[in-house]
Amino acid sequence: MRIAAVERFAHPSRRCDPARVATPDDEVVVWDLSIPDGGPFESVRDVIRAAREWAALPVPLRRRWRLLRLGAGMSGWRRAALVRVPAWVRALRAQEVDEVACFSARDFGLAHQLAEETDRPCRVVLDHGTQYYGEFAFEHLAVIPYAYWLHEQGRLRFTASTRDTRCLYYFSPSHTEVDVERGYVPITEYPVGERGEHTYDRRGFPAALDTSRWTPPPYRDVYGGDPRFRWPKPPVVPRSPVGLQAARWR
């Protein structure tokens, strides 16, 4: 089987690991929406060529318009979608690809639209596991509670994080530690992550914590009897909606 992994981001935390979307007998091809920066003439040539390809695309007009709308609505990837989607649709129509996969389908209707060409649902990595090498606080806020929620639903297959994190994911059936340095990585793909206007925009966080797919692991029950975790004073929990939920972490 040939699987196309449609990628929006460059950071490894937000890309498909081929082992998560395919078996050893499958072939994974990468359809990347990132385009290297080029000069203005290259951009004009790309747009002219893409316009011709869109006009000749062998799909109904309504479907073509929907693909264009979904591509134009993507923040930061509009030109990439305009230039590359026609070739992907032709490959799908020629049955050169059997399935489509993506890391997260959130705000990514284009991936689902491409998958419809295969008559199979889009394979979404985050539906069955988590992969995050970014900020430690963001991992505790969004990634680990989502992974534990998947675990409670019987859907968790894997987790991946940085070194020395196995204890945080004790519930994972398959945890991978990757020896990389942490850095800022947005959490917009996770249920509690919201897109802001700027990278560090405070408005990028929800006003209220959505707990529909958010369950912190019961660390207190699991590690409470360990003599290594004893402090002279109890941990401080802020008096806020997030803080009240965080009390379950103690």
N, C-alpha and C positions, 0 to 999 in steps of 0.2 A: 504494500500500500504506500502511496506517495502522499505526504501530508505537507501542506503549506502553512508555515508559522508566520502570521502577520504581526510585525513588530512596530511599535510606536516609539519606543524609548531606547536609549543607548546603554543605560546602567544595567548591570547584570541582575539587580534586584527586580527589574521590571521586564525581563525578557524570558522567552520560553526556553527551558532546558529541554533539549531534544529527548532526553531520557524520560521526561515527564509527559510527553505528548505522543510518544511512539514506542513501539517494541523494537528489539534489535533487528527484526526482519523488515521494518519499515524504512522508508527514505524520507528525510525531512529537508524541505527547501525553505529558505528564508525569503519572505517578501517584506522588505524593509521600507518603511515610510520616511526614513531619514535620507536626505539627499545632500551630498557634499556641496559646500558653498561654491558657486560659480559666478562668473562675471555676468553683467547684464545681458550681453549678447547670447550667452549660453541659455539664460533663463527665457529670453524671447524665443529662441529656437525650440526649446522644450515646450513652451506653451503652444506655439504654432503646430508642432508635430502632434501634440496631445489633442488639440482641437480637431485635427483631421481624423485621428484615431477614434475619438468619441463619436464623430459623425458617422464613421463606418462600422461602429460596433454592432455586431449581430444580435442585438437584444431589443425587445419592445421599447418604444419611446418612453412609456411610463416607468419602466425599470431603469432605463438609462438616466432619466431625470432623478429618480430616487438615489441612485449611486452618486450622481453629481452633488445632490443636496447633502448627502451624508458626508461626502468628502469636503465640501465647502464649509460644513459646520464644525470641522475638527480644528481645535485650537492649536496652531503651530505646524500643522501638517497639510495645509490646503494645497500647496504647490506639489508636494510629493504625491498626494492622492490624485490630483489632476493629471500628473505625468505618468504615473505607474499603474493605476487601476485598469485602464483599457487592456494592457498586456495580460494582466492577471485574469480578467474576465475571459479573454480569448483562450487562455490556457485551461480555464475551468470548462469552457464550452467544448474544447477539444478533448476533454476528459484526461488531460495530462496530470491532473491533481485529483485525488480521491476524497480528501477531507481538508478542512481549514481549521487552524488552531490559533489561539491568541492567549496572552498572559491573563488579561482581564477584559471582560466584555463591557465593563462600566463605561458609559459615554463612548462606546465604540460600536455603534450600529452598523458601520461599514463591514466589520468582520462577520457579523451575522448575515448581512446581505450577500457577501461573497460566499458564505457557507451554503446559502440556499441553492446556489448553482450546483452543488454536489448532492442535493437531496438528503444531506446528513446534517445533524446539528453541529454547531461550532464547538470544538474542543477547547474548554477554558481551564487553564492551569489552576487558577484560584478557586475553582469549584471543588478541588480535592486536596489542596495543600497550600502552604505559604512559603515564600522565599524572600528574605529581606536581609540586607547587609548595611542598613543605614543607621539612623540615630537610635540610640538605646531607648530613649524616652518614647519615641514614636512606636518602637517595637512593642513596648509594654502597653501603650495606649490602644493601638489598633491591630497589630499583627497577632500577638499571642492570644488575646481574647477571641479573635476570629478563628484561629487555629483550634482553640479548645471548643468553640461552638461547633466546628466541623466534626471534632472528635465525638461530641455528645450526640450528633446527628448520625454517627456511623459512616461519615463520608471522608474522614481524614485518611490520606494515604501517605503523606510525606510532609516534612518541614525542612527548611534549610536556613541557616543563619551563620553568624561568625563563630570564631573559636570560643570554647568554654560556655556554650549555651545549652548543652544537652540537658542540664538540670532544669532549665526553664521549660523545655519541651519534653518533660518526662513521659507525657501521655502519647507522644508521637510514635507510630509504628515504625517509622523510618526517618531518623533525623540526621542531617548532614551538616558538619561544621566546615566552613570554608575559611581559610587563613587569609583574610583580606582586612584592610583597615576600614573602620566605619567612617561614614561621611553623610552629609545631608542627602536624603532620598525622600521625595514626597510620598505620602500615603493615600493619595487620591483614589487608588484602585480598591481600597478596603472600605467596608461598609460605613465606618465612622469618619472616613476621610472626605473632605470637601475641597473643591477647587477654589482657590482665591485668585485675586487679580495679580498678586506678586508672590514670589517664592516664600517670603516670610510674612505674608499678609495675615493678620489676626483674623480677618473675616473669612479666611479659608477653613476655619474650624466651626463645627456646628454649635448653635446656641444651646442645644440640649443633646445629651448623649443618647444615641439610638442603640438600645440594647437588644434589638430584635435578632441580631446575628453577632452578639458580643457577650461572651461569658468568660470571666477571668478564671484561671485554674485555682483550685483550693490549696494554695501553697501552705497555708497555716495547718491544714489537716495533714498534708503530705510531709512537711518538714518540721512541724511544730515540736515533735519529740526529739529532734536532733540536738544534742548538747552544744553543737557548734553555733547554733543560732539563739543565743541568749544575750539580752541587753538589760542594763539596769533600769531603763525606762521603756514604756511601751512606745511603738511607732506613732508619730503624729499624723492624723488624717485631716485634710482640709475640710471645712464645712461648706461644701459645694456639691452639686449633683454628681460631678465626676469624682469628687473626693469621697462622697458617701458610697459610691459604687466601688471605689478603691479600697474601702474597708474590708472587702471580701478577700483582698490580697494578703492581709496580715496573717 
